[in-house]
Amino acid sequence: MKKTPKQIAAIICIILLVLLYIATLAVSLLDFPGSERLFGACLLATVGLPILLWIYIWLYGKYTGKSTIAEASTEKKKSRED
């Protein structure tokens, strides 16, 4: 079964999030110089990575002209207004 670019991006995002959770846990338990900044960066990346994936999926849908999950809520609003 062939994977689409959206599926590949989602799988990569899931793997990166799991690694970020592990890194965040490790940094929170260890005490070394600069661990506060690294912990903050891990938390920021944990929030930012899914947002970047959503933007990628939304742009992919706009570029290809296909409907995506990222724009499903806006289509429902438009159909209610009509």
A tleap script that builds the chain and sets N, CA, C and O, in Angstrom:
source leaprc.protein.ff14SB
mol = sequence {
  NMET LYS LYS THR PRO LYS GLN ILE ALA ALA
  ILE ILE CYS ILE ILE LEU LEU VAL LEU LEU
  TYR ILE ALA THR LEU ALA VAL SER LEU LEU
  ASP PHE PRO GLY SER GLU ARG LEU PHE GLY
  ALA CYS LEU LEU ALA THR VAL GLY LEU PRO
  ILE LEU LEU TRP ILE TYR ILE TRP LEU TYR
  GLY LYS TYR THR GLY LYS SER THR ILE ALA
  GLU ALA SER THR GLU LYS LYS LYS SER ARG
  GLU CASP
}
set mol.1.N position { 0.840 -1.175 0.000 }
set mol.1.CA position { 0.000 0.000 0.000 }
set mol.1.C position { 0.888 1.242 0.000 }
set mol.1.O position { 1.787 1.373 0.830 }
set mol.2.N position { 0.625 2.149 -0.938 }
set mol.2.CA position { 1.418 3.365 -1.068 }
set mol.2.C position { 0.948 4.419 -0.069 }
set mol.2.O position { -0.250 4.653 0.090 }
set mol.3.N position { 1.893 5.036 0.585 }
set mol.3.CA position { 1.585 6.077 1.555 }
set mol.3.C position { 1.606 7.439 0.876 }
set mol.3.O position { 2.457 7.707 0.028 }
set mol.4.N position { 0.666 8.293 1.253 }
set mol.4.CA position { 0.612 9.645 0.708 }
set mol.4.C position { 1.572 10.545 1.489 }
set mol.4.O position { 1.984 10.194 2.594 }
set mol.5.N position { 1.930 11.698 0.925 }
set mol.5.CA position { 2.805 12.620 1.663 }
set mol.5.C position { 2.207 13.044 3.007 }
set mol.5.O position { 2.944 13.259 3.969 }
set mol.6.N position { 0.877 13.167 3.082 }
set mol.6.CA position { 0.239 13.531 4.345 }
set mol.6.C position { 0.439 12.433 5.389 }
set mol.6.O position { 0.708 12.725 6.554 }
set mol.7.N position { 0.308 11.170 4.975 }
set mol.7.CA position { 0.493 10.063 5.906 }
set mol.7.C position { 1.940 9.978 6.383 }
set mol.7.O position { 2.200 9.731 7.560 }
set mol.8.N position { 2.862 10.179 5.475 }
set mol.8.CA position { 4.287 10.151 5.842 }
set mol.8.C position { 4.598 11.269 6.829 }
set mol.8.O position { 5.309 11.049 7.809 }
set mol.9.N position { 4.071 12.469 6.577 }
set mol.9.CA position { 4.294 13.596 7.486 }
set mol.9.C position { 3.686 13.309 8.856 }
set mol.9.O position { 4.291 13.637 9.876 }
set mol.10.N position { 2.510 12.707 8.896 }
set mol.10.CA position { 1.870 12.384 10.174 }
set mol.10.C position { 2.667 11.341 10.947 }
set mol.10.O position { 2.819 11.458 12.163 }
set mol.11.N position { 3.173 10.332 10.263 }
set mol.11.CA position { 3.974 9.299 10.920 }
set mol.11.C position { 5.263 9.898 11.483 }
set mol.11.O position { 5.661 9.588 12.606 }
set mol.12.N position { 5.909 10.754 10.697 }
set mol.12.CA position { 7.128 11.422 11.170 }
set mol.12.C position { 6.814 12.293 12.377 }
set mol.12.O position { 7.587 12.328 13.334 }
set mol.13.N position { 5.685 12.997 12.340 }
set mol.13.CA position { 5.292 13.851 13.458 }
set mol.13.C position { 5.050 13.027 14.720 }
set mol.13.O position { 5.453 13.434 15.809 }
set mol.14.N position { 4.404 11.887 14.587 }
set mol.14.CA position { 4.154 11.019 15.746 }
set mol.14.C position { 5.471 10.534 16.351 }
set mol.14.O position { 5.648 10.550 17.569 }
set mol.15.N position { 6.386 10.106 15.495 }
set mol.15.CA position { 7.693 9.637 15.981 }
set mol.15.C position { 8.439 10.765 16.681 }
set mol.15.O position { 9.009 10.562 17.753 }
set mol.16.N position { 8.438 11.952 16.083 }
set mol.16.CA position { 9.120 13.092 16.704 }
set mol.16.C position { 8.477 13.482 18.031 }
set mol.16.O position { 9.181 13.837 18.976 }
set mol.17.N position { 7.153 13.422 18.112 }
set mol.17.CA position { 6.480 13.751 19.377 }
set mol.17.C position { 6.844 12.750 20.475 }
set mol.17.O position { 7.080 13.143 21.617 }
set mol.18.N position { 6.889 11.479 20.140 }
set mol.18.CA position { 7.282 10.474 21.140 }
set mol.18.C position { 8.709 10.730 21.607 }
set mol.18.O position { 8.997 10.659 22.802 }
set mol.19.N position { 9.603 11.027 20.663 }
set mol.19.CA position { 10.991 11.337 21.041 }
set mol.19.C position { 11.066 12.612 21.885 }
set mol.19.O position { 11.868 12.698 22.814 }
set mol.20.N position { 10.235 13.593 21.562 }
set mol.20.CA position { 10.212 14.825 22.359 }
set mol.20.C position { 9.703 14.559 23.774 }
set mol.20.O position { 10.228 15.124 24.734 }
set mol.21.N position { 8.688 13.706 23.912 }
set mol.21.CA position { 8.194 13.370 25.253 }
set mol.21.C position { 9.279 12.679 26.068 }
set mol.21.O position { 9.450 12.967 27.253 }
set mol.22.N position { 10.001 11.776 25.442 }
set mol.22.CA position { 11.087 11.078 26.136 }
set mol.22.C position { 12.192 12.064 26.507 }
set mol.22.O position { 12.716 12.026 27.620 }
set mol.23.N position { 12.546 12.948 25.566 }
set mol.23.CA position { 13.590 13.940 25.842 }
set mol.23.C position { 13.158 14.900 26.947 }
set mol.23.O position { 13.963 15.262 27.805 }
set mol.24.N position { 11.895 15.313 26.928 }
set mol.24.CA position { 11.399 16.217 27.962 }
set mol.24.C position { 11.457 15.554 29.332 }
set mol.24.O position { 11.849 16.186 30.312 }
set mol.25.N position { 11.073 14.296 29.403 }
set mol.25.CA position { 11.152 13.566 30.668 }
set mol.25.C position { 12.596 13.435 31.136 }
set mol.25.O position { 12.887 13.645 32.313 }
set mol.26.N position { 13.495 13.093 30.231 }
set mol.26.CA position { 14.902 12.931 30.596 }
set mol.26.C position { 15.500 14.252 31.071 }
set mol.26.O position { 16.227 14.286 32.064 }
set mol.27.N position { 15.197 15.335 30.365 }
set mol.27.CA position { 15.742 16.647 30.745 }
set mol.27.C position { 15.173 17.093 32.086 }
set mol.27.O position { 15.876 17.714 32.883 }
set mol.28.N position { 13.898 16.780 32.341 }
set mol.28.CA position { 13.306 17.198 33.618 }
set mol.28.C position { 13.908 16.435 34.799 }
set mol.28.O position { 13.943 16.948 35.917 }
set mol.29.N position { 14.376 15.224 34.557 }
set mol.29.CA position { 14.956 14.431 35.640 }
set mol.29.C position { 16.440 14.705 35.852 }
set mol.29.O position { 16.953 14.511 36.954 }
set mol.30.N position { 17.129 15.152 34.814 }
set mol.30.CA position { 18.558 15.408 34.913 }
set mol.30.C position { 18.814 16.875 35.248 }
set mol.30.O position { 18.025 17.755 34.907 }
set mol.31.N position { 19.928 17.112 35.920 }
set mol.31.CA position { 20.295 18.486 36.263 }
set mol.31.C position { 21.685 18.762 35.707 }
set mol.31.O position { 22.686 18.248 36.208 }
set mol.32.N position { 21.728 19.573 34.675 }
set mol.32.CA position { 23.002 19.964 34.076 }
set mol.32.C position { 22.867 21.398 33.589 }
set mol.32.O position { 21.752 21.898 33.442 }
set mol.33.N position { 23.983 22.064 33.338 }
set mol.33.CA position { 23.906 23.456 32.899 }
set mol.33.C position { 23.113 23.586 31.592 }
set mol.33.O position { 23.377 22.883 30.616 }
set mol.34.N position { 22.155 24.482 31.597 }
set mol.34.CA position { 21.339 24.716 30.411 }
set mol.34.C position { 20.130 23.815 30.304 }
set mol.34.O position { 19.423 23.848 29.297 }
set mol.35.N position { 19.875 23.003 31.333 }
set mol.35.CA position { 18.735 22.088 31.244 }
set mol.35.C position { 17.404 22.830 31.252 }
set mol.35.O position { 16.422 22.346 30.689 }
set mol.36.N position { 17.362 24.004 31.889 }
set mol.36.CA position { 16.117 24.779 31.901 }
set mol.36.C position { 15.739 25.225 30.496 }
set mol.36.O position { 14.575 25.146 30.103 }
set mol.37.N position { 16.719 25.690 29.748 }
set mol.37.CA position { 16.455 26.151 28.383 }
set mol.37.C position { 16.082 24.984 27.469 }
set mol.37.O position { 15.207 25.112 26.613 }
set mol.38.N position { 16.749 23.850 27.659 }
set mol.38.CA position { 16.447 22.671 26.852 }
set mol.38.C position { 15.045 22.150 27.169 }
set mol.38.O position { 14.324 21.722 26.267 }
set mol.39.N position { 14.656 22.184 28.443 }
set mol.39.CA position { 13.316 21.767 28.835 }
set mol.39.C position { 12.265 22.680 28.187 }
set mol.39.O position { 11.251 22.204 27.676 }
set mol.40.N position { 12.515 23.976 28.216 }
set mol.40.CA position { 11.591 24.925 27.571 }
set mol.40.C position { 11.494 24.703 26.070 }
set mol.40.O position { 10.415 24.801 25.487 }
set mol.41.N position { 12.624 24.405 25.454 }
set mol.41.CA position { 12.627 24.141 24.010 }
set mol.41.C position { 11.848 22.871 23.684 }
set mol.41.O position { 11.142 22.814 22.677 }
set mol.42.N position { 11.974 21.861 24.528 }
set mol.42.CA position { 11.214 20.618 24.318 }
set mol.42.C position { 9.719 20.872 24.439 }
set mol.42.O position { 8.937 20.357 23.641 }
set mol.43.N position { 9.319 21.652 25.419 }
set mol.43.CA position { 7.898 21.961 25.574 }
set mol.43.C position { 7.378 22.789 24.397 }
set mol.43.O position { 6.274 22.552 23.906 }
set mol.44.N position { 8.168 23.747 23.954 }
set mol.44.CA position { 7.772 24.567 22.810 }
set mol.44.C position { 7.641 23.715 21.550 }
set mol.44.O position { 6.699 23.894 20.777 }
set mol.45.N position { 8.565 22.805 21.341 }
set mol.45.CA position { 8.507 21.927 20.169 }
set mol.45.C position { 7.319 20.968 20.255 }
set mol.45.O position { 6.733 20.617 19.231 }
set mol.46.N position { 6.964 20.546 21.456 }
set mol.46.CA position { 5.817 19.657 21.631 }
set mol.46.C position { 4.520 20.339 21.207 }
set mol.46.O position { 3.613 19.684 20.694 }
set mol.47.N position { 4.430 21.633 21.415 }
set mol.47.CA position { 3.252 22.390 20.984 }
set mol.47.C position { 3.373 22.778 19.514 }
set mol.47.O position { 2.398 22.703 18.767 }
set mol.48.N position { 4.558 23.189 19.105 }
set mol.48.CA position { 4.753 23.712 17.753 }
set mol.48.C position { 4.719 22.674 16.652 }
set mol.48.O position { 4.278 22.972 15.542 }
set mol.49.N position { 5.170 21.471 16.928 }
set mol.49.CA position { 5.226 20.432 15.899 }
set mol.49.C position { 3.847 20.066 15.343 }
set mol.49.O position { 3.698 20.005 14.123 }
set mol.50.N position { 2.835 19.819 16.177 }
set mol.50.CA position { 1.507 19.546 15.612 }
set mol.50.C position { 0.930 20.731 14.833 }
set mol.50.O position { 0.214 20.545 13.849 }
set mol.51.N position { 1.243 21.938 15.276 }
set mol.51.CA position { 0.768 23.126 14.549 }
set mol.51.C position { 1.412 23.176 13.171 }
set mol.51.O position { 0.734 23.448 12.180 }
set mol.52.N position { 2.711 22.918 13.099 }
set mol.52.CA position { 3.390 22.899 11.803 }
set mol.52.C position { 2.854 21.798 10.901 }
set mol.52.O position { 2.747 21.995 9.690 }
set mol.53.N position { 2.514 20.637 11.469 }
set mol.53.CA position { 1.929 19.558 10.679 }
set mol.53.C position { 0.569 19.970 10.134 }
set mol.53.O position { 0.261 19.700 8.973 }
set mol.54.N position { -0.242 20.616 10.951 }
set mol.54.CA position { -1.553 21.086 10.494 }
set mol.54.C position { -1.388 22.071 9.341 }
set mol.54.O position { -2.115 21.999 8.350 }
set mol.55.N position { -0.437 22.986 9.469 }
set mol.55.CA position { -0.184 23.960 8.398 }
set mol.55.C position { 0.262 23.245 7.132 }
set mol.55.O position { -0.174 23.603 6.038 }
set mol.56.N position { 1.128 22.233 7.262 }
set mol.56.CA position { 1.574 21.477 6.095 }
set mol.56.C position { 0.398 20.789 5.412 }
set mol.56.O position { 0.272 20.848 4.189 }
set mol.57.N position { -0.460 20.139 6.187 }
set mol.57.CA position { -1.609 19.446 5.602 }
set mol.57.C position { -2.554 20.443 4.941 }
set mol.57.O position { -3.083 20.171 3.864 }
set mol.58.N position { -2.767 21.575 5.564 }
set mol.58.CA position { -3.634 22.607 4.996 }
set mol.58.C position { -3.058 23.128 3.677 }
set mol.58.O position { -3.784 23.260 2.691 }
set mol.59.N position { -1.757 23.424 3.657 }
set mol.59.CA position { -1.120 23.904 2.425 }
set mol.59.C position { -1.109 22.836 1.344 }
set mol.59.O position { -1.278 23.148 0.165 }
set mol.60.N position { -0.912 21.580 1.730 }
set mol.60.CA position { -0.947 20.482 0.770 }
set mol.60.C position { -2.323 20.406 0.110 }
set mol.60.O position { -2.427 20.206 -1.100 }
set mol.61.N position { -3.367 20.565 0.905 }
set mol.61.CA position { -4.724 20.556 0.372 }
set mol.61.C position { -4.976 21.721 -0.567 }
set mol.61.O position { -5.620 21.555 -1.603 }
set mol.62.N position { -4.480 22.888 -0.222 }
set mol.62.CA position { -4.633 24.060 -1.088 }
set mol.62.C position { -3.854 23.889 -2.391 }
set mol.62.O position { -4.340 24.258 -3.460 }
set mol.63.N position { -2.666 23.340 -2.303 }
set mol.63.CA position { -1.807 23.163 -3.479 }
set mol.63.C position { -2.383 22.132 -4.435 }
set mol.63.O position { -2.375 22.336 -5.649 }
set mol.64.N position { -2.887 21.021 -3.893 }
set mol.64.CA position { -3.411 19.955 -4.742 }
set mol.64.C position { -4.888 20.127 -5.069 }
set mol.64.O position { -5.400 19.468 -5.974 }
set mol.65.N position { -5.578 21.003 -4.345 }
set mol.65.CA position { -7.004 21.207 -4.569 }
set mol.65.C position { -7.873 20.135 -3.945 }
set mol.65.O position { -9.059 20.037 -4.259 }
set mol.66.N position { -7.294 19.328 -3.061 }
set mol.66.CA position { -8.033 18.254 -2.405 }
set mol.66.C position { -8.543 18.718 -1.047 }
set mol.66.O position { -7.985 19.625 -0.430 }
set mol.67.N position { -9.607 18.080 -0.601 }
set mol.67.CA position { -10.143 18.368 0.719 }
set mol.67.C position { -9.295 17.658 1.765 }
set mol.67.O position { -8.923 16.498 1.587 }
set mol.68.N position { -8.992 18.348 2.847 }
set mol.68.CA position { -8.182 17.772 3.916 }
set mol.68.C position { -8.874 17.952 5.255 }
set mol.68.O position { -9.845 18.700 5.370 }
set mol.69.N position { -8.374 17.271 6.250 }
set mol.69.CA position { -8.905 17.394 7.607 }
set mol.69.C position { -8.708 18.819 8.116 }
set mol.69.O position { -9.531 19.323 8.881 }
set mol.70.N position { -7.637 19.460 7.702 }
set mol.70.CA position { -7.304 20.791 8.190 }
set mol.70.C position { -8.340 21.828 7.800 }
set mol.70.O position { -8.468 22.843 8.485 }
set mol.71.N position { -9.080 21.612 6.732 }
set mol.71.CA position { -10.071 22.589 6.323 }
set mol.71.C position { -11.502 22.092 6.480 }
set mol.71.O position { -12.429 22.748 6.004 }
set mol.72.N position { -11.705 20.974 7.120 }
set mol.72.CA position { -13.040 20.398 7.266 }
set mol.72.C position { -13.968 21.321 8.039 }
set mol.72.O position { -15.146 21.419 7.696 }
set mol.73.N position { -13.486 21.991 9.056 }
set mol.73.CA position { -14.347 22.856 9.862 }
set mol.73.C position { -14.803 24.082 9.079 }
set mol.73.O position { -15.921 24.553 9.288 }
set mol.74.N position { -13.981 24.607 8.193 }
set mol.74.CA position { -14.389 25.781 7.420 }
set mol.74.C position { -15.432 25.412 6.375 }
set mol.74.O position { -16.300 26.227 6.060 }
set mol.75.N position { -15.366 24.202 5.832 }
set mol.75.CA position { -16.361 23.768 4.861 }
set mol.75.C position { -17.714 23.580 5.524 }
set mol.75.O position { -18.739 23.900 4.923 }
set mol.76.N position { -17.741 23.074 6.736 }
set mol.76.CA position { -19.000 22.900 7.448 }
set mol.76.C position { -19.650 24.250 7.730 }
set mol.76.O position { -20.870 24.387 7.634 }
set mol.77.N position { -18.841 25.243 8.077 }
set mol.77.CA position { -19.375 26.567 8.324 }
set mol.77.C position { -19.971 27.166 7.059 }
set mol.77.O position { -21.031 27.790 7.106 }
set mol.78.N position { -19.297 26.981 5.929 }
set mol.78.CA position { -19.786 27.526 4.673 }
set mol.78.C position { -21.107 26.875 4.278 }
set mol.78.O position { -22.011 27.556 3.794 }
set mol.79.N position { -21.228 25.561 4.480 }
set mol.79.CA position { -22.457 24.873 4.081 }
set mol.79.C position { -23.624 25.274 4.984 }
set mol.79.O position { -24.771 25.269 4.537 }
set mol.80.N position { -23.361 25.613 6.216 }
set mol.80.CA position { -24.426 26.077 7.131 }
set mol.80.C position { -24.915 27.465 6.751 }
set mol.80.O position { -26.100 27.772 6.881 }
set mol.81.N position { -23.989 28.306 6.276 }
set mol.81.CA position { -24.354 29.668 5.912 }
set mol.81.C position { -25.185 29.725 4.651 }
set mol.81.O position { -25.993 30.642 4.499 }
set mol.82.N position { -25.019 28.783 3.739 }
set mol.82.CA position { -25.739 28.793 2.456 }
set mol.82.C position { -27.173 28.410 2.571 }
set mol.82.O position { -27.886 28.379 1.568 }
savepdb mol mol.pdb
quit
